[in-house]
Amino acid sequence: MGKEVEKACLKRGHKIIAVIDNESDWQKLSNIDYSGAAVIDFSMPNEAKNNYLKCFKLGVPIVTGTTGWYDELEYISEQCKNYNGSLFYAPNFSIGVNIFFKVNSYLAQLMSGFNNYEIHVNETHHIHKLDAPSGTAIAVANGIIEKHKELNNWTLNSKGSTNSLPIYSTRKGEITGTHKVIYESGEDKLTLVHEAKNREGFALGAVLAVEFIVGKHGIFNMEDLLKQML
């Protein structure tokens, strides 16, 4: 993702002033004029949280695609407010995926009254992806649960109770990312699908988020960006 983000930044006329791979790399910023700059973060959850705090203290906006830390969103939000910082977070920066989220939510509301349909979410990614289910799949599942009156939780790779929404995760080859929501009854099947062809869409979305957040303070997500674009 770092390489894709760099290409997307340069394509849109931005300049890369630092690449941070470890703790010592943060010292580079002390010798650089980073006014008007922002950080794009795709790291591991524990590292990402430390990166947010560093950026808040430095007064640098940060855009993150890292997931797995959302249970500490309240704490991070408090720190962002304390330092008057700027954080833009999203489980997926693809514009297409975020439209998919909206369609998924609307479809879940429509289907909520039809109990004869069983629902499940399928997600498939490349073998190098460490987490399962993906942050995008969790966001999709939560979008369904929020609108569907019969569901209250999700389970991984198992059907669970009648009130559970199963998410099935597969790691295969070099697949960038495919997410499916399937409603199936004895009479028919309805499938909503998003398939990423490559990582370029994720990188472009992250750069658009940077362009959106510079000069702003607070916590933002793709809803805020889409409102500006529509």
C-alpha positions, 0 to 999 in steps of 0.5 A: 500500500505504501508504494501505491499511496506514493504513486497516487500522491505523485500523480496528483501533484503532491510531494513525499517529504518522508517515509517512516518505517520505524521509530528512528524515522520520526526524527527525520521530521525534526529536520523537515518543514512539514507545515501543510503536510499530512501523514498517511498510515497503513500499519499494525494497530498498536503502531498506528495508535502511537502514530496518531498520538505523535501526529497530534502532538506534532500538529500534523493531520493523519489519515489511517487505513489501519483497523483493529484499534476501533475499541479505543476510538473514544480514547483516541478521539479524546486525545485528538480533541486535547491536542486540537488534532486531525484524524481521518480513519476508514476501514476502506478508502475505495470510493466504490466500497463506500458506495457499496456500504451505502447500498448494503445498508439500504438493502438490509433495511429493505430485506429486514421484513423478509424472514425467509432469507438467510444472510451471510457475508463472504470476503476473499483476500490474498494470502498475505492478509493477516487479519480475518475477517477484514475491516471492510467485511466487519463494516459490511456486517455491522451495516446489516446488523444496524438495519436488520431487526432480527440480527444483533451480532456477527460470527466468523466462519460459523453460522452461530445462532439465528440472531447471528450474521456469519462472515466467511473469510478466505485467503487465496492467491493474490486476490486484492479483495472481494466482498459479497453479501448474499440473501438466499431463500428457497426460491431465489438468491440476491447477491451484492458484490464489490470486487477490487481489481487492484490497490489503486482505488484504496490509494487514491481514496487515501490521498483524497482524504489527505486533501480533505483533512488538511486545514481541518481539526477533529475526527473524520471518515469517508462519510464526510468525504463523500458529502463533499464529493456529492 
